[in-house]
Amino acid sequence: MSKFTAIMVKEMKDLLRDPKVVVGMIVVPLVLFPAMGAMFRTGMESAESEIQIGVMNQDTGQVSQDLIQILENNPGVKLYQPQSSSLEEAIQEAQTNEVKVLLVIPSGFSDKIEHTTGAEIDMYALVEGLGINEVISSSRVDAIIQGVNTQLSKNLISEKVPGTDPGNVLQPITTRGYTVVRGKTVNVPPALIASLVSSQSFIVPVVLMVMIMFVAQMAATSMATEKENKTLETLLTLPVSRLSILAGKMGGTAVVSLISAVAYIIGFSYYMSAFQFGEVESAITLKDIGLSITPVGFVMLGISIFMAVLAALSLSMVLAVFTQDVRSAQSLVSFTIMPLVFPSMIFIFADMNSLPVALKYVLLALPFSHPTIAASALALKNYSIVIGGIVYLGIFTLVVLLIAARMFNTERVVTAKITFGRKKSKSQP
C-alpha cells in the first residue's frame, strides 16, 4: 500500500468511526427523508380518497335535481342527503356521518338559473381538525362545483341556442401554442416547456449544494480534529511527504463526502416524489423538443460538478488550517463557502444573458455557479461556455491547491490561526 493510499484509508476510517458521521450523514437521510415522504403521501392519499358531500336541497326545480345527479356521477364523490329540514340539525347530522362539506341549495335556485340571473349555493366546510386533508376537501368541492358550473352552462346554451356549440360560446378564443427552440419550431405550448424545464432545473443545484456542504464541512472538521487532538504534529513527523498527507486527507474526505451526498440525494428524491402524487405525466419530453442532454453532455456536466466539489474541498482545507477546533472550523467554512454557493442559485430563475453585465460577471467569477450554468447550456448544446467554466474551475482549484501545498510544506499548517474578538490584555503588575 502506497503512502498516499495509507493516508487516505486512515482518513476514511477516522471519519467512519465517528457515529455522528455514519448516523447523521448516511443513515438518517436514507431513513428520515423516505419516512417523511411516506407520511406525506399517506396524508395526501387519505385526503384524495372518496369524499363524502352532503346536499341539503331546499329547491323543487329541475336544475337542482340535475346538479345532484351530476354530483352523484362524479367519481370520487359519495353523496349524503340529510333528513333534517333545519340547517342546524342538518349540520349535526352531517358531522355525525363524517361528512366533510355540506352544500345547501336555496329555494328558487332552478328558477334563477333558468332565467340566467345567477344563483348561489351555501357551502359549509365541517372542519374537525387543522390537517391538510381538511383544506383539500373544501378545495376539491370547489373544483367539483366549477365542473358543475361548466356542465350547467353547456346545458343552458344548448337549450337557449339550439345548434350552437356551447364550447365556442364559453371560450370564444383559443390559442395554439408553438415554441421555437434553437431555430426549430415545435408544436408545443411554451407553458408546457416551462413546466418540463422547471421540473429539472433544481436537480443540479441541489446535488451541487449537498455535495459542497458535506465536502467542505468534513474537510474542515477532519483538519480541525487533527489540530485539536494534537495528532497533526505526529502525522507531520512521519516519513511521508506532506503533499501525500494533503492528497490523502483530501481523497479520504472526498470519498466519504460522496457517500454522504449520494445518501442525501437518494433520500431527498424519495421525499420529493411524494409531492408528485396524483400528477399526470406529460407525453412530451425534453428529448422530443431537442432540449435533452447528450451522453457527452452528461460527461461534461459530471466533470464540472467534480471540479466544483474539488474546489470546495481544497478551499475548505486551506481555511481549516487557520482554525484550532472543530467549532471554529465549521463556522469559518460556512461563513466563507456558503455565500459563494447561494448566489449561483439565481441561474435557476434567470438566464445569464438577461442579467445586468456587472452582476453577470460577478456570478461568473464564483466557481460554484458554473455547474448550474452548464446544466442549462448543455441542454441548448452550448458547449463552449461549459468548457470555459471547466477551465476556469481547473485554474481556480489549481491555485487553491498550490496555496494549500505551500502551507503544508511550512510550519504554518500547525501555527496558523484566526482569532475572533479582541485579544485578552495582559494583567497589569
C-alpha positions in Angstrom: 0.0 0.0 0.0 1.4 3.4 -1.0 1.8 6.2 1.5 -0.9 8.2 -0.2 -3.3 5.3 -0.1 -2.5 4.6 3.6 -3.2 8.2 4.5 -6.5 8.2 2.5 -7.6 4.9 4.1 -6.7 6.3 7.6 -8.7 9.4 6.9 -11.7 7.4 5.8 -11.5 5.2 8.9 -11.3 8.2 11.2 -14.4 9.7 9.7 -16.4 6.5 9.5 -15.6 5.6 13.1 -17.4 8.7 14.3 -21.1 7.6 14.9 -22.2 11.2 14.2 -21.0 10.9 10.6 -22.4 7.5 10.0 -25.8 8.1 11.6 -26.2 11.8 10.9 -25.0 11.9 7.3 -25.7 8.4 5.9 -28.3 6.5 7.9 -30.6 9.5 8.8 -31.1 10.7 5.2 -31.7 7.2 3.9 -34.4 6.7 6.6 -35.7 10.1 7.6 -36.5 11.6 4.1 -38.2 8.4 2.8 -40.2 8.2 6.1 -41.3 11.8 5.8 -42.2 11.3 2.1 -44.3 8.2 3.0 -46.1 10.0 5.7 -46.9 12.9 3.4 -48.0 10.5 0.7 -50.3 8.7 3.2 -51.9 12.0 4.2 -52.4 13.0 0.5 -53.9 9.6 -0.3 -56.3 9.9 2.6 -57.2 13.5 1.5 -57.7 12.5 -2.1 -59.7 9.4 -1.4 -63.5 9.3 -1.8 -65.0 12.4 -0.3 -68.5 12.5 1.2 -70.5 15.5 0.3 -73.8 16.4 2.0 -76.5 18.1 0.0 -79.5 19.8 1.6 -81.9 20.7 -1.3 -84.5 23.4 -0.5 -85.4 23.8 -4.1 -88.0 21.9 -6.1 -86.9 22.7 -9.6 -85.3 20.5 -12.3 -81.9 22.3 -12.3 -81.2 21.4 -8.6 -82.1 17.8 -9.4 -79.6 17.9 -12.4 -77.0 19.3 -10.1 -77.5 16.5 -7.6 -77.3 14.0 -10.4 -74.0 15.4 -11.7 -72.6 15.2 -8.2 -73.7 11.6 -7.9 -72.0 10.7 -11.2 -68.8 12.5 -10.2 -66.0 9.9 -9.5 -64.6 10.0 -6.0 -67.7 11.6 -4.5 -70.1 9.9 -2.1 -73.4 11.9 -1.8 -75.2 12.2 1.5 -78.6 13.9 1.9 -79.6 14.8 5.5 -83.1 14.0 6.6 -83.5 17.1 8.8 -85.2 20.2 7.4 -83.4 22.6 9.9 -79.9 23.8 8.9 -78.5 23.3 12.5 -79.8 19.8 12.7 -78.6 19.0 9.2 -75.1 20.2 10.1 -75.1 18.0 13.2 -76.4 15.0 11.2 -73.7 15.6 8.6 -70.9 15.7 11.2 -72.2 12.5 12.8 -71.9 10.8 9.4 -68.4 12.1 8.8 -69.5 14.5 6.0 -66.7 16.9 5.2 -68.7 19.5 3.2 -72.4 20.4 3.3 -74.0 22.1 0.3 -77.3 24.0 0.8 -79.3 24.6 -2.4 -81.7 27.5 -1.6 -85.3 27.8 -2.7 -85.7 29.4 -6.2 -82.3 28.1 -7.3 -83.6 26.5 -10.5 -85.7 29.5 -11.5 -82.7 31.8 -11.2 -80.6 29.5 -13.3 -83.2 29.1 -16.0 -83.6 32.9 -16.2 -79.8 33.4 -16.3 -79.8 35.7 -13.3 -77.2 33.6 -11.4 -77.7 31.7 -8.2 -75.7 31.0 -5.0 -75.1 27.8 -3.1 -74.1 27.9 0.5 -71.1 25.6 1.3 -70.3 24.7 4.9 -66.9 23.1 5.5 -67.3 20.9 8.5 -63.8 21.2 10.0 -62.8 18.8 12.8 -59.1 19.4 12.7 -56.3 21.5 11.2 -54.8 18.8 8.9 -54.2 19.4 5.2 -57.0 16.9 4.4 -59.5 19.4 5.8 -58.3 22.1 3.4 -58.1 19.7 0.4 -61.6 18.5 1.0 -63.0 22.1 0.5 -60.7 22.7 -2.4 -62.0 19.5 -4.1 -65.6 20.6 -3.7 -64.7 24.0 -5.2 -63.2 22.2 -8.2 -66.3 20.0 -8.5 -68.6 23.0 -8.4 -66.6 24.6 -11.2 -67.2 21.4 -13.2 -70.9 21.6 -12.4 -71.0 25.2 -13.5 -69.5 24.3 -16.8 -71.9 21.5 -17.4 -74.9 23.6 -16.5 -73.7 26.4 -18.7 -73.5 24.0 -21.6 -76.9 22.7 -21.0 -78.4 26.2 -20.8 -76.7 27.2 -24.1 -77.9 24.1 -25.8 -81.5 24.8 -24.7 -81.5 28.5 -25.4 -79.5 28.4 -28.7 -80.1 25.1 -30.4 -77.4 24.1 -32.9 -74.7 26.1 -31.2 -71.6 24.5 -29.9 -71.5 25.5 -26.1 -67.7 25.4 -26.1 -67.5 28.2 -28.7 -69.7 30.4 -26.5 -67.9 29.7 -23.2 -64.5 30.1 -24.7 -64.8 32.0 -28.0 -61.0 32.5 -28.2 -58.5 29.6 -28.0 -54.8 29.6 -28.7 -52.5 27.2 -30.4 -49.0 27.3 -28.8 -45.8 26.9 -30.7 -42.2 27.2 -29.4 -39.1 28.0 -31.4 -36.1 26.2 -29.9 -32.7 26.7 -31.5 -34.3 27.6 -34.8 -36.7 24.7 -34.7 -40.4 25.2 -34.4 -42.2 22.6 -32.3 -46.0 22.3 -31.8 -45.7 22.5 -28.0 -47.1 25.3 -25.8 -44.5 27.4 -24.1 -46.1 26.7 -20.7 -45.5 23.0 -21.1 -41.9 23.5 -21.9 -41.5 25.8 -18.9 -43.1 23.1 -16.8 -40.6 20.5 -18.1 -37.6 22.7 -17.7 -38.6 23.9 -14.2 -39.1 20.3 -13.0 -35.4 19.5 -13.8 -33.8 22.9 -13.0 -33.5 22.2 -9.3 -31.6 18.9 -9.7 -28.1 20.1 -10.4 -28.1 23.0 -7.8 -29.5 20.7 -5.1 -26.9 17.9 -5.8 -24.1 20.5 -6.0 -25.1 22.3 -2.8 -25.4 19.0 -0.8 -22.0 17.7 -2.1 -20.2 21.0 -1.5 -21.7 21.3 2.0 -20.6 17.9 3.1 -17.2 18.1 1.4 -16.4 21.5 3.0 -17.7 20.6 6.5 -16.0 17.2 6.5 -12.7 18.5 5.3 -12.7 21.3 7.8 -13.7 19.1 10.6 -11.1 16.5 9.8 -8.3 19.0 9.8 -9.6 20.8 12.9 -9.9 17.5 14.7 -6.2 16.7 13.9 -5.1 20.0 15.3 -7.4 19.9 18.3 -6.2 16.4 19.3 -2.6 17.3 18.7 -2.2 14.4 16.2 -1.3 16.6 13.2 2.2 17.2 14.6 2.7 13.5 14.9 1.4 12.9 11.4 3.8 15.5 10.0 6.8 13.8 11.6 6.2 10.5 9.8 8.4 9.7 6.8 5.6 10.7 4.4 5.7 13.8 2.2 3.4 16.5 3.2 1.9 16.6 -0.2 0.9 12.9 0.2 -0.7 13.8 3.6 -2.6 16.6 1.9 -3.7 14.5 -1.0 -4.6 11.5 1.2 -6.7 13.6 3.6 -8.5 15.2 0.6 -9.1 11.9 -1.1 -10.5 10.2 2.0 -12.7 13.1 2.8 -13.9 13.3 -0.8 -14.9 9.6 -0.8 -16.8 9.8 2.5 -18.5 13.0 1.5 -19.5 11.5 -1.8 -21.2 8.6 0.0 -23.0 11.1 2.3 -24.1 13.2 -0.6 -25.4 10.2 -2.5 -27.3 9.1 0.6 -28.9 12.5 1.0 -29.8 12.7 -2.7 -31.4 9.3 -2.7 -33.4 10.1 0.4 -34.3 13.6 -0.9 -35.5 12.2 -4.2 -37.9 9.8 -2.4 -39.1 12.7 -0.3 -39.8 14.9 -3.4 -41.6 12.1 -5.2 -44.3 12.3 -2.6 -45.2 15.8 -3.8 -45.8 14.5 -7.3 -48.7 12.3 -6.1 -51.6 12.3 -8.5 -49.8 14.3 -11.2 -50.3 13.2 -14.8 -47.0 12.8 -16.7 -46.7 14.7 -19.9 -46.4 12.8 -23.2 -43.8 15.4 -24.3 -40.3 15.1 -23.1 -37.3 17.4 -23.4 -35.8 14.9 -25.8 -38.8 15.4 -28.2 -38.1 19.1 -28.5 -34.3 18.9 -28.7 -33.5 20.1 -25.1 -32.1 16.8 -23.7 -28.5 16.4 -22.6 -26.4 14.1 -24.8 -24.1 11.4 -23.2 -21.2 13.7 -23.9 -23.0 16.5 -22.2 -23.6 14.4 -19.1 -19.8 13.6 -19.0 -19.1 17.3 -19.2 -21.6 18.1 -16.5 -20.1 15.4 -14.3 -16.6 17.0 -14.8 -18.0 20.4 -14.0 -19.6 19.2 -10.8 -16.5 17.2 -9.8 -14.3 20.3 -10.4 -16.6 22.4 -8.3 -16.5 19.9 -5.4 -12.7 19.7 -5.7 -12.5 23.5 -5.5 -14.7 23.4 -2.3 -12.6 20.7 -0.9 -9.3 22.5 -1.5 -10.7 25.8 -0.3 -12.0 24.2 2.9 -8.6 22.6 3.6 -6.9 25.9 3.4 -9.5 27.6 5.7 -9.3 24.7 8.2 -5.5 25.4 8.6 -6.4 28.7 10.3 -8.7 27.1 12.9 -7.9 25.5 16.3 -11.0 23.5 17.0 -13.9 21.8 15.2 -16.5 24.5 16.1 -14.4 27.4 14.7 -13.6 25.3 11.6 -17.2 24.7 10.8 -18.1 28.3 11.4 -15.3 29.7 9.2 -16.1 27.3 6.3 -19.8 28.1 6.5 -19.2 31.8 6.5 -16.8 31.6 3.6 -18.1 28.9 1.2 -21.9 29.1 1.6 -22.0 32.7 0.5 -20.2 31.6 -2.7 -22.8 28.8 -3.3 -26.1 30.7 -2.7 -25.7 33.4 -5.4 -25.4 30.7 -8.1 -29.0 29.7 -7.4 -30.1 32.8 -9.3 -29.4 30.9 -12.5 -32.3 28.7 -11.7 -34.7 31.6 -12.2 -32.9 33.8 -14.6 -31.0 33.3 -17.8 -27.4 34.5 -17.8 -27.9 36.8 -20.8 -30.8 38.6 -19.2 -28.8 39.7 -16.1 -27.0 43.1 -15.8 -23.5 42.9 -17.1 -21.9 43.7 -13.7 -23.9 41.0 -11.9 -23.3 38.5 -14.7 -19.5 38.8 -14.4 -19.7 38.7 -10.6 -21.6 35.4 -10.7 -19.3 34.0 -13.4 -16.3 34.8 -11.0 -17.9 32.5 -8.4 -16.6 28.9 -9.0 -19.8 27.2 -7.9 -22.0 29.0 -10.5 -20.6 27.1 -13.4 -22.2 23.6 -12.9 -25.6 25.3 -12.7 -24.8 27.3 -15.9 -23.6 24.1 -17.5 -26.9 22.2 -16.9 -28.8 24.8 -18.9 -26.1 25.4 -21.6 -25.8 21.6 -22.3 -29.5 21.3 -23.0 -29.1 24.1 -25.6 -25.9 22.4 -26.9 -23.8 25.4 -26.0 -20.6 23.6 -25.2 -18.2 26.5 -25.4 -19.4 28.1 -22.2 -19.3 24.7 -20.4 -15.7 24.1 -21.5 -14.8 27.6 -20.4 -16.4 27.0 -17.0 -14.4 23.8 -16.6 -11.2 25.5 -17.5 -11.9 28.3 -15.0 -12.7 25.8 -12.3 -9.5 24.0 -13.1 -7.4 27.2 -12.8 -9.2 28.2 -9.6 -8.7 24.7 -8.0 -5.1 24.6 -9.1 -4.4 28.0 -7.5 -6.0 27.0 -4.2 -4.2 23.6 -4.2 -0.9 25.3 -4.7 -1.6 27.6 -1.8 -2.6 24.5 0.3 0.5 22.6 -0.7 2.7 25.6 0.1 1.1 25.9 3.5 1.6 22.2 4.2 5.3 22.5 3.4 5.8 25.0 6.1 5.1 25.1 9.9 2.2 27.4 9.2 0.0 24.4 9.0 0.4 23.9 12.7 0.8 27.5 13.9 -1.6 29.5 11.7 -4.8 30.6 13.4 -7.6 33.1 13.2 -8.9 34.6 16.5 -12.3 36.2 16.7 -12.7 39.1 19.0 -10.2 41.1 21.0 -7.1 39.5 22.5 -7.0 39.3 26.2 -4.9 42.0 27.7 -2.0 41.0 29.9 -2.6 41.6 33.6 -1.0 44.7 35.0 1.5 44.3 37.8 
